[in-house]
Amino acid sequence: GTLDIMSSAAAQAAKATLENRDLDDSWQLPDGNVKRGKALFKKHCAQCHSMYPDGRNIIGTSQGPTMFNVCGRVSGEEAVGR
């Protein structure tokens, strides 16, 4: 589903970011947790942001842009619809 795609993309983006930092070579990015990520998004993000490509927000007010497909994208590069 959408969360699986998001968690996979998020893990790839986090790994790419972390590869550019000075970390011990033995450090490994932990596996994502879809259930925990969903709960954190609902608690901290869903009031303003959507996770759907069309920007619909079933929980909050849609004040912020959709978070769909944001991993690996530079901020301000794409117009994000609501």
TORKOL-4160 file (C-alpha; in steps of 0.2 Angstrom, whole numbers, padded with zeros to 4 digits, m for minus):
82
<pt num="1" X="0000" Y="0000" Z="0000"/>
<pt num="2" X="0004" Y="0018" Z="0001"/>
<pt num="3" X="0013" Y="0017" Z="0018"/>
<pt num="4" X="0024" Y="0003" Z="0012"/>
<pt num="5" X="0030" Y="0013" Z="m0003"/>
<pt num="6" X="0032" Y="0028" Z="0008"/>
<pt num="7" X="0042" Y="0018" Z="0021"/>
<pt num="8" X="0053" Y="0011" Z="0008"/>
<pt num="9" X="0057" Y="0028" Z="0000"/>
<pt num="10" X="0059" Y="0035" Z="0017"/>
<pt num="11" X="0072" Y="0022" Z="0022"/>
<pt num="12" X="0081" Y="0025" Z="0005"/>
<pt num="13" X="0082" Y="0044" Z="0008"/>
<pt num="14" X="0087" Y="0042" Z="0026"/>
<pt num="15" X="0101" Y="0030" Z="0021"/>
<pt num="16" X="0107" Y="0042" Z="0007"/>
<pt num="17" X="0107" Y="0056" Z="0020"/>
<pt num="18" X="0116" Y="0046" Z="0033"/>
<pt num="19" X="0129" Y="0040" Z="0020"/>
<pt num="20" X="0135" Y="0058" Z="0019"/>
<pt num="21" X="0139" Y="0059" Z="0038"/>
<pt num="22" X="0154" Y="0053" Z="0048"/>
<pt num="23" X="0147" Y="0037" Z="0055"/>
<pt num="24" X="0156" Y="0021" Z="0061"/>
<pt num="25" X="0157" Y="0009" Z="0047"/>
<pt num="26" X="0148" Y="m0004" Z="0057"/>
<pt num="27" X="0132" Y="0007" Z="0060"/>
<pt num="28" X="0117" Y="0001" Z="0050"/>
<pt num="29" X="0101" Y="0009" Z="0047"/>
<pt num="30" X="0087" Y="0000" Z="0056"/>
<pt num="31" X="0072" Y="m0007" Z="0048"/>
<pt num="32" X="0057" Y="0004" Z="0047"/>
<pt num="33" X="0041" Y="0001" Z="0057"/>
<pt num="34" X="0026" Y="0005" Z="0047"/>
<pt num="35" X="0014" Y="0004" Z="0062"/>
<pt num="36" X="0025" Y="0016" Z="0072"/>
<pt num="37" X="0027" Y="0027" Z="0057"/>
<pt num="38" X="0008" Y="0028" Z="0054"/>
<pt num="39" X="0005" Y="0032" Z="0072"/>
<pt num="40" X="0019" Y="0046" Z="0072"/>
<pt num="41" X="0012" Y="0053" Z="0056"/>
<pt num="42" X="m0006" Y="0054" Z="0063"/>
<pt num="43" X="0000" Y="0062" Z="0079"/>
<pt num="44" X="0012" Y="0075" Z="0073"/>
<pt num="45" X="0009" Y="0078" Z="0054"/>
<pt num="46" X="m0009" Y="0073" Z="0049"/>
<pt num="47" X="m0017" Y="0088" Z="0057"/>
<pt num="48" X="m0010" Y="0099" Z="0042"/>
<pt num="49" X="m0003" Y="0086" Z="0029"/>
<pt num="50" X="m0010" Y="0073" Z="0018"/>
<pt num="51" X="m0002" Y="0057" Z="0012"/>
<pt num="52" X="m0012" Y="0056" Z="m0003"/>
<pt num="53" X="m0007" Y="0062" Z="m0021"/>
<pt num="54" X="m0022" Y="0073" Z="m0023"/>
<pt num="55" X="m0019" Y="0081" Z="m0006"/>
<pt num="56" X="m0035" Y="0076" Z="0003"/>
<pt num="57" X="m0034" Y="0075" Z="0021"/>
<pt num="58" X="m0046" Y="0064" Z="0030"/>
<pt num="59" X="m0040" Y="0069" Z="0048"/>
<pt num="60" X="m0036" Y="0087" Z="0048"/>
<pt num="61" X="m0037" Y="0104" Z="0039"/>
<pt num="62" X="m0026" Y="0102" Z="0024"/>
<pt num="63" X="m0016" Y="0118" Z="0028"/>
<pt num="64" X="0001" Y="0110" Z="0023"/>
<pt num="65" X="0005" Y="0102" Z="0006"/>
<pt num="66" X="0004" Y="0083" Z="0003"/>
<pt num="67" X="0018" Y="0073" Z="0010"/>
<pt num="68" X="0015" Y="0060" Z="m0004"/>
<pt num="69" X="0031" Y="0056" Z="m0013"/>
<pt num="70" X="0042" Y="0069" Z="m0004"/>
<pt num="71" X="0057" Y="0057" Z="m0001"/>
<pt num="72" X="0072" Y="0062" Z="m0012"/>
<pt num="73" X="0064" Y="0078" Z="m0018"/>
<pt num="74" X="0071" Y="0095" Z="m0015"/>
<pt num="75" X="0060" Y="0107" Z="m0006"/>
<pt num="76" X="0052" Y="0120" Z="m0018"/>
<pt num="77" X="0056" Y="0111" Z="m0034"/>
<pt num="78" X="0038" Y="0104" Z="m0037"/>
<pt num="79" X="0021" Y="0112" Z="m0037"/>
<pt num="80" X="0011" Y="0100" Z="m0025"/>
<pt num="81" X="m0007" Y="0100" Z="m0028"/>
<pt num="82" X="m0021" Y="0099" Z="m0015"/>
